């Protein structure tokens, strides 16, 4: 990683972000991996990192958290099987868990989304997951035979089951014999219990009676009052039991060896999962951090444009912090931020720097999704006023050492952040140096943000193309900063106004004003006028916004009313159509009856009258047709 990025990471406290990220990883090996990931300066790499993080975020929202258990460094385990070694029960269970997490991820990817309205389109994560090797048969083989790191299942093999049944029977036989001894020699015993010493069943005998019980002494109690004796009647049985235990251990070793051989047969496939699982754990950790930070994926560009909208510093409390809107590299390449101390200037430029580093690491940022960030080759930050004790340097000298390093190493595709540029020395000389450094950045079109108190830099920004002013708003009435960043507006010192409100006599303030040059007084007056105009514009804007909201509400109300009327109209028309159809049907039925009766009577009527009847029928049918057409026209 470029040295400038390393230095900027420390200055901008990016390491603290990584600490939070590591806490969200599921495996310790992923935390080690995070330490090796570098901030990228390659556009395509950054783009891919952001996309994979965004995909994981959408998956978590849609499907919930994936179960990323069992991710361990499997390489040493697999290497042992490759050279013919046998694995412990614990190592085999780790292999099973390793395979199960891979299979679980495939199931997770296929699981239906809870949010049916939003389909999660995958381009990066699905490839990683689909390439994972799974072996359900091997999983089941291991889990069916190994219960825990210390316990092998009885039915892991027929021979083991036979041996363990023999052990149980032999134990019962020994205990029955010893219980008989306990009852017949109760007076000789310290306690009427059967116990174990060195894996052999013994009885506790009072020390003074040990010669009365024939057997082998295996132990003496710490107090010297009890001898633990294996009666001769069970020596042979204990020997048989010990032999069964040896056979059990040999059978367990055989089972573990056979399972290890199965693992060795697919060692390469299993080993291939490790990097993919670590990468997936890393990606989902980034997504969890995005959830914690309420973060979004910014738009990315190669042209050095920064446009942060409603951006927060990740370490500030979102409930009380004020978001900032800041842009650079669009209408200007240099920005000079002014305003009172503790007003938020330093936090603002730290936010820009830190969110840039986060983006290039592949993290989503706490800002509106419409925000835009460039991929920079280098990032420099001279922030802080600590003196260099080791080098015995003053604040100014310490800053100048950093600035010299920046000027030597800066490139056109760099982001440079200066805090209080030129401070710590004579104001006139400091302002001149700051102006010269800003000119250096401007000539090379290097993206640069600097905080300052110098009026000379405010004027410089107002009169120089490619440079813009910005300020941290200050509420003079409450004597407190609002922490709102205002682009295009130079900051006002407010020293006289603050002093007046705090009770400093007007005569002292008046004398102080006399000591200022006429240029300074005029400049402060201009800033005061700008500030007043800006306040009025903001009030007008807020009023317009309120009116807009009211109009939108009224428009929605009217639209709802119109829709209701349209619905009512349609219902009325439909009812009219039905009524007209009903009337026409009734009329037609009546006419049909009349015509039928006329036809029946026609034979008895003269031809002249028959002709008149025919004309009447035609006229009746025409009238019905006209009535139908008219009714349909009126209803439509």
Secondary structure as UniProt FT lines:
FT   HELIX           3..11
FT   TURN            12..13
FT   HELIX           14..23
FT   HELIX           28..36
FT   HELIX           43..63
FT   HELIX           75..82
FT   TURN            83..84
FT   HELIX           89..110
FT   TURN            116..117
FT   HELIX           125..130
FT   HELIX           136..145
FT   STRAND          146..148
FT   TURN            149..150
FT   STRAND          151..152
FT   HELIX           154..156
FT   HELIX           158..184
FT   HELIX           186..188
FT   STRAND          189..197
FT   TURN            198..199
FT   STRAND          200..206
FT   HELIX           207..212
FT   STRAND          215..220
FT   TURN            222..223
FT   STRAND          226..231
FT   HELIX           232..234
FT   HELIX           235..265
FT   HELIX           267..293
FT   STRAND          299..301
FT   STRAND          306..311
FT   TURN            314..315
FT   TURN            318..320
FT   STRAND          324..328
FT   STRAND          334..338
FT   TURN            341..342
FT   HELIX           345..361
FT   TURN            369..370
FT   STRAND          372..374
FT   STRAND          378..382
FT   TURN            389..392
FT   HELIX           395..409
FT   TURN            412..413
FT   STRAND          414..418
FT   TURN            421..422
FT   HELIX           427..443
FT   TURN            444..445
FT   STRAND          447..452
FT   HELIX           455..463
FT   TURN            465..466
FT   STRAND          467..475
FT   TURN            476..479
FT   STRAND          480..487
FT   HELIX           495..501
FT   TURN            502..503
FT   HELIX           506..515
FT   HELIX           518..602
FT   TURN            603..604
FT   HELIX           607..635
//
